[in-house]
């Protein structure tokens, strides 16, 4: 369904979190909703019509999240399907709790671990802040695992990296190809420039095998929205585009989303800094 990740910029002490959102049928994506949680934390929730919660977001404490569907091996799917005990909307509500109530990435990841301990649903979610990024995987019957990094980058697509039971390369080449490509790009350009290049990448051509996905036939997944949050010392900004992909639509650049909320159209996240005369 998507490509997600978090990158620690080596020079700027900033974190960049991103998600490319891919679906097989057209959906209408909504302007991010600005809300306040019960604890008083303000947050930005990225949502789409027909879903009851966010697919990505960031709060004023600099906690970012991006979720991804987990594709399972066919035998694991058959063995675990009977265990699924909740609707997708329940997972989305858990995601929103990350934004509304977490003051750190560790708190958000811990919330998801507690949620997975109570419910059975195959899932992959990334939670990050300026200090660390955590990837949480859960599979019914297999439990959950957490990967944590405080430098470099962490990326995921739609197959488990930590747990057994992931869909194979033969059964779903796209998820494996996209992850391998993401790691190559971020390994060579670990920062906002690398993220921008990754989100527009079509190494496998205009097809659903590329990170910037296009449908070649009905039912293929294609990119429909993109989210990027950059959290630095005393600053927070977002880049996003809705109802399109980075090769066909410009981004909206939102500086200070919980303050003055200055917004402008930019060709890409890197172009925003070219316009300012800085990198």
PyMOL commands that set and color helices and strands:
alter all, ss='L'
color gray80, all
select helices_A, chain A and resi 74-83+88-101+105-118+173-188+192-199+269-276
alter helices_A, ss='H'
color red, helices_A
select strands_A, chain A and resi 2-8+15-23+33-36+42-46+56-59+64-69+123-128+133-139+143-149+153-156+222-232+235-242+251-255+262-266
alter strands_A, ss='S'
color yellow, strands_A
deselect
rebuild
show_as cartoon
